[in-house]
Amino acid sequence: MIQQSYESIVSKIVAAAKLSPEQVEEKVQKKLADLNDLVSKEGAAHIVANDLGVSLFESVPARASKIKDLRPGMGNVEVSGRIITLYEPRSFQKNGRAGKVMSFTLGDETESVRVAVWDENLIQEIAKCKEGDVIKIKNAYVKENNIQRPEVHIGNKAQIVINPIEIAVRKENAVKRKQLGEAVENEVIETIGFIVQVFEPKSYNACPVCNKKVLPEGVGFKCMEHQVVVPKQVPIFNFTLDDSSAAMRVVCFRDVAQSLLGTETDFAKIKANLLGKPLLIKGKVVKNQMMDRTELIANVAEEPDPAQLIAELNPK
């Protein structure tokens, strides 16, 4: 995992850009203000380095990366893929200022990754896209999300190209249609099955901006990036999906979990509503090291089209 301290980043900028530490600090503070403090100080320093053309990672080739090669801490990243799942923009308030963030899941032939978009102009561009579109992202940076996986962030210095003619990402490589019994770790798959077991929903206190888990501090809660925040409750919902080839635990977070739970809070009713329900799931197959089992992290969980369900149940 690539990680650098703030001091290390500043020293590299000072050496390469011939600036004083005070000048670098001033640029970092301005970048934090421009981004409404929605990135960490280290993240702002990464962006300043990118703006000045300073390479912080000598071992990282200056070329486009495949998603499987992305590591937290990388900056000046170029990556391309197909939009698997597109989420609606959401608004937030921080320190009396309003902002927006939008996210989508990007997939190529090697892997998938969540992308967070912070710049309002880029949000408007992404909002014009549809699932299945190919997108090239330039000058992004990579962070670790709350489940310890890489996550791509794009701010106001990033560039995007929608459906570039020079890039072809095969749709079947972005999302592979597979039965659970054929699923391979780290694949992004689409499958249809039936809910055969339901586990009681849980939730955690999360930052309203970045969705990462926050910890109690004094009488409030503190996010490692956004300091003291008023947390929101983020649902986690697990169930077992069976598609006749195998059964696998499916893990749903945030909007995906909420779409299944609805407004119901009584577990007995939730269970009665969902047991036996057919679902189309798109997500990533991962290994839960703690529990020593394979799980499917759902990006989409929705009722399948009846014709599609019939075709699944009666293959030719």
URSULBEL-V663542 format. One line per field, one symbol per residue. ss: DSSP state (H for helix, E for strand, L for the rest). phi: phi as a letter, one per 40 degrees, with the letter a starting at -180 (. if undefined). psi: psi as a letter, one per 30 degrees, with the letter a starting at -180 (. if undefined). Layout:
BEGIN
ss=???
phi=???
psi=???
END
This chain:
BEGIN
ss=LLLLLHHHHHHHHHHHHLLLHHHHHHHHHHHHHHLLLLLLHHHHHHHHHHHHLLLLLLLLLLLLELHHHLLLLLLLEEEEEEEEEELLLEEEEELLEEEEEEEEEEELLLLEEEEEELLHHHHHHHHLLLLLLEEEEEEEEEEELLLLLEEEEELLLLEEEELLLLLLLLHHHHLEELLHHHLLLLLEEEEEEEEEEELLLEEEEELLLLLLELEEELLEEEELLLEEELLEEEEEEEEEEELLLLEEEEEEEHHHHHHHHLLLLLHHHHHHHHLLLEEEEEEEEEEELLLLEEEEEEEEEELLLHHHHHHHHLLL
phi=.cbbcdcccccccdcccfbcdcccdccccccdcccffcbccccccdcdccccgcccbcccccacbcccccbdhcbfcbababccbbbccbcabafgbcababbabbbbcbabacbbbbccccdccccccbdhccbbbbfcbbbcccbfbcacbbbcccbbbcfcccbbbcccccbccacccbcbdgccbbababcbabbdcbaacbcccbgccbbcagcbbbccbbgcbccbcbcbbbabbbbgcabacbbbbfcccccccgccbccccdcccbdgccbcbbabcbbccccfacbbcccbaacccdcccccccbcc
psi=kjkkleeeeeeeeeeefhlleeeeeeeeeeeeeeghgflleeeeeeeeeeefgkkfjffjkilkkleffkkkfklhkkklakjekklkkkllkkhgkkllkkllkkkaffllkkkkkfkeeeeeeeffllkfkkkkkkhllklkafghlkkkkkafflkkkkhkffkjjkefeejkjlleffkkkgkklklkakjfkkkkklllklkfefglklkkjbgakkkfegbkljlljkkkkklkkkgfflkkkkkklbeeeefeebfkfjeeeeeeffkfkkkkkkakkljjeefhlkljjkfkjlklkeeeeeeefik.
END
